[in-house]
Amino acid sequence: MSKSVLIIGGSSQIAQAIAKQSHDQGARVSIISRQPAPSTSAYIWQQDALQSEDSCQHSVEEALQQLPDTVFICNGVLHDAAAMPEKTIRQLNSEQLAQRLHTNVIIPAQYLRALFRYLTRTPQVKVLVLSAKVGSITDNQLGGWYSYRMSKAALNMLVKNFSLEVRRLNPSACIVSVHPGTTDTPLSEPFQSNLPQGQLQTAEQTAQRLLKVRDELTLEVSGSLLNWDGSILPF
Ligand SMILES: NC(=O)c1ccc[n+]([C@@H]2O[C@H](COP(=O)([O-])OP(=O)(O)OC[C@H]3O[C@@H](n4cnc5c(N)ncnc54)[C@H](OP(=O)(O)O)[C@@H]3O)[C@@H](O)[C@H]2O)c1
């Protein structure tokens, strides 16, 4: 169980479900998001609308006053109003690729850098970065979704690299990337019709699974890409 949880990318539906369940379990919940706090929010909320290097540092410093023992980073974009994921290389567009790399890799990297000092000094601290199984190069049998796959593969390398650097200074820290499983959110909404029966989880079910993964993390898996059930996925 956690006493204090920091959730970055807190407007994500999975993030909101993690926040609610953590709060219900008695943890202090801090959120960092580009979105403003809802007027009814029960959480400590830092709005980071700019997500510049400076604003990330500032938001993190404010949030760290709550001494989190767990950090979730939930930022991630598969599609938006401008573009759906590519079915073929012929649809690859440099601007779209750059945007996906920005949201899916650069934003998490900025926040991890801002967290670095704290993570090297906090015993047993845990960081879970939401990634995706489609970012596994070994697991890729289908192709397509170039920008999202490439950005999540890069995110997995970021997390692996970062975990090694933190471990040298704080061997008790555990930092992983996690595939949350296909979850009913705006991100998966256009792709839900062809899913096998039973594969789609609610955000609440996914949050429950991710909090169980958090509770059962061991130091041996630090740096790994984990599935929603805590098993290790190949890079
Ligand atoms: N849903 C699924 O089936 C599924 C499957 C595999 C992996 N995932 C991963 O799980 C994570 C959460 O997904 P979700 O389904 O909960 O998504 P969601 O509800 O669509 O939430 C989107 C998230 O991305 C952030 N975001 C959106 N646009 C951004 C931008 N321009 N710059 C920075 N951040 C931006 C939002 O942060 P703000 O709070 O700052 O707005 C929010 O955290 C993502 O990393 C996603 O790739 C989801």
The ligand as an SDF file (V2000), in Angstrom:
LIG
                    3D

 48 52  0  0  0  0  0  0  0  0999 V2000
   -6.2210    2.7760  -23.2920 N   0  0  0  0  0  0  0  0  0  0  0  0
   -5.5330    1.7460  -23.7380 C   0  0  0  0  0  0  0  0  0  0  0  0
   -6.0960    0.7490  -24.2490 O   0  0  0  0  0  0  0  0  0  0  0  0
   -4.0330    1.7320  -23.6420 C   0  0  0  0  0  0  0  0  0  0  0  0
   -3.3420    0.6020  -24.1280 C   0  0  0  0  0  0  0  0  0  0  0  0
   -1.9530    0.5860  -24.0480 C   0  0  0  0  0  0  0  0  0  0  0  0
   -1.2760    1.6530  -23.4940 C   0  0  0  0  0  0  0  0  0  0  0  0
   -1.9650    2.7450  -23.0240 N   0  0  0  0  0  0  0  0  0  0  0  0
   -1.1900    3.8490  -22.4620 C   0  0  0  0  0  0  0  0  0  0  0  0
   -1.7390    4.2310  -21.2080 O   0  0  0  0  0  0  0  0  0  0  0  0
   -1.5180    5.6400  -20.9840 C   0  0  0  0  0  0  0  0  0  0  0  0
   -2.8240    6.3100  -20.5930 C   0  0  0  0  0  0  0  0  0  0  0  0
   -3.7430    6.1110  -21.6500 O   0  0  0  0  0  0  0  0  0  0  0  0
   -5.3090    6.4320  -21.5530 P   0  0  0  0  0  0  0  0  0  0  0  0
   -5.9730    5.3950  -22.3680 O   0  0  0  0  0  0  0  0  0  0  0  0
   -5.7310    6.6570  -20.1490 O   0  0  0  0  0  0  0  0  0  0  0  0
   -5.3450    7.7720  -22.3980 O   0  0  0  0  0  0  0  0  0  0  0  0
   -6.2280    9.0970  -22.3580 P   0  0  0  0  0  0  0  0  0  0  0  0
   -7.4030    8.9760  -21.4430 O   0  0  0  0  0  0  0  0  0  0  0  0
   -6.4600    9.4340  -23.7950 O   0  0  0  0  0  0  0  0  0  0  0  0
   -5.1750   10.1450  -21.6940 O   0  0  0  0  0  0  0  0  0  0  0  0
   -4.2100   10.7970  -22.4660 C   0  0  0  0  0  0  0  0  0  0  0  0
   -2.9730   11.1070  -21.6420 C   0  0  0  0  0  0  0  0  0  0  0  0
   -1.9730   11.6730  -22.4870 O   0  0  0  0  0  0  0  0  0  0  0  0
   -1.6290   12.9810  -22.0480 C   0  0  0  0  0  0  0  0  0  0  0  0
   -1.5480   13.8490  -23.2170 N   0  0  0  0  0  0  0  0  0  0  0  0
   -2.4260   13.9550  -24.2450 C   0  0  0  0  0  0  0  0  0  0  0  0
   -1.9950   14.8630  -25.1510 N   0  0  0  0  0  0  0  0  0  0  0  0
   -0.8160   15.3390  -24.6710 C   0  0  0  0  0  0  0  0  0  0  0  0
    0.1170   16.3120  -25.1320 C   0  0  0  0  0  0  0  0  0  0  0  0
   -0.0730   16.9770  -26.2850 N   0  0  0  0  0  0  0  0  0  0  0  0
    1.2120   16.5340  -24.3790 N   0  0  0  0  0  0  0  0  0  0  0  0
    1.4100   15.8760  -23.2130 C   0  0  0  0  0  0  0  0  0  0  0  0
    0.5580   14.9570  -22.7200 N   0  0  0  0  0  0  0  0  0  0  0  0
   -0.5430   14.6950  -23.4300 C   0  0  0  0  0  0  0  0  0  0  0  0
   -2.7090   13.4280  -21.0790 C   0  0  0  0  0  0  0  0  0  0  0  0
   -2.0630   14.2330  -20.0840 O   0  0  0  0  0  0  0  0  0  0  0  0
   -2.7170   15.5350  -19.3910 P   0  0  0  0  0  0  0  0  0  0  0  0
   -3.2860   15.0900  -18.0800 O   0  0  0  0  0  0  0  0  0  0  0  0
   -1.5680   16.4460  -19.1940 O   0  0  0  0  0  0  0  0  0  0  0  0
   -3.7660   16.0510  -20.3360 O   0  0  0  0  0  0  0  0  0  0  0  0
   -3.1620   12.0810  -20.5140 C   0  0  0  0  0  0  0  0  0  0  0  0
   -2.2620   11.6860  -19.5030 O   0  0  0  0  0  0  0  0  0  0  0  0
   -0.8930    6.1790  -22.2840 C   0  0  0  0  0  0  0  0  0  0  0  0
    0.4990    6.2440  -22.1220 O   0  0  0  0  0  0  0  0  0  0  0  0
   -1.2490    5.1060  -23.3240 C   0  0  0  0  0  0  0  0  0  0  0  0
   -0.3150    5.0780  -24.3780 O   0  0  0  0  0  0  0  0  0  0  0  0
   -3.3260    2.8050  -23.0800 C   0  0  0  0  0  0  0  0  0  0  0  0
  1  2  1  0
  2  3  2  0
  2  4  1  0
  4  5  1  0
  4 48  2  0
  5  6  2  0
  6  7  1  0
  7  8  2  0
  8  9  1  0
  8 48  1  0
  9 10  1  0
  9 46  1  0
 10 11  1  0
 11 12  1  0
 11 44  1  0
 12 13  1  0
 13 14  1  0
 14 15  2  0
 14 16  1  0
 14 17  1  0
 17 18  1  0
 18 19  2  0
 18 20  1  0
 18 21  1  0
 21 22  1  0
 22 23  1  0
 23 24  1  0
 23 42  1  0
 24 25  1  0
 25 26  1  0
 25 36  1  0
 26 27  1  0
 26 35  1  0
 27 28  2  0
 28 29  1  0
 29 30  1  0
 29 35  2  0
 30 31  1  0
 30 32  2  0
 32 33  1  0
 33 34  2  0
 34 35  1  0
 36 37  1  0
 36 42  1  0
 37 38  1  0
 38 39  2  0
 38 40  1  0
 38 41  1  0
 42 43  1  0
 44 45  1  0
 44 46  1  0
 46 47  1  0
M  CHG  2   8   1  16  -1
M  END
$$$$
